[in-house]
Amino acid sequence: SIEDVEAPLATLSRDDIVVANHNAPNQVVISGTTEGVKAAEAALGKEGLRSSRLKVSTAFHSPLVADSSTPFAQFLDKVDFAQGTLPCWSGESASLYEDETPARRQRLAQQIARPVRFVDLVSKMADSGINTFIEVGPGAVLTGLVSSSLKGREHRALALDRRGRSGTESLLRGLAQLVASGIPMDLMALWK
């Protein structure tokens, strides 16, 4: 749990290691310097917690990459932001993005250096009445994390891309699951 990870990290008294992602009730990602990660691995190991290194190029979602927020914000200033037609949730705040474009740009730019609160996000979305989660992208990792985060709560989580299946087959299976669960759809739109 996040509490099981945070407790040993707090004993290290280091500012070069942070919880970067709370992906599921039993999955936490830490981020930091190589030395900080090594110290964290040792502290977690003493508590009987298993860890494995992710192959990433930098310490994402930590203060170590905060300098990246400025050039990203400058890039975002050149991107037109239209008012959304559907609510858009932020993994960094576990809440809806702001209505005002400058605030949305700022939150988006800063998320590079801030933790991802996926468990809180999914829980708050479910609390707001959202009970269907569709993963549109490569693989089904988020689908599993949603189901883990909402274990014991009524929900539907499905991925539209499954390893080892054609994209068309995955899409059609996903749509069939949605129709079977009572979600109305105009399937004729697929052949227009």
Secondary structure, 3 states (H helix, E strand, C coil): CHHHHHHHHHHHCCCCEEEEEEEECCEEEEEECHHHHHHHHHHHHHCCCCCCCCCCCCCCCCHHHHHHHHHHHHHHCCCCCCCCCCCCEECCCCEECCCCHHHHHHHHHHHHHCCECHHHHHHHHHHCCCCEEEECCCCCHHHHHHHHHCCCCCCEEEECCCCCCCHHHHHHHHHHHHHHCCCCCCHHHHHC
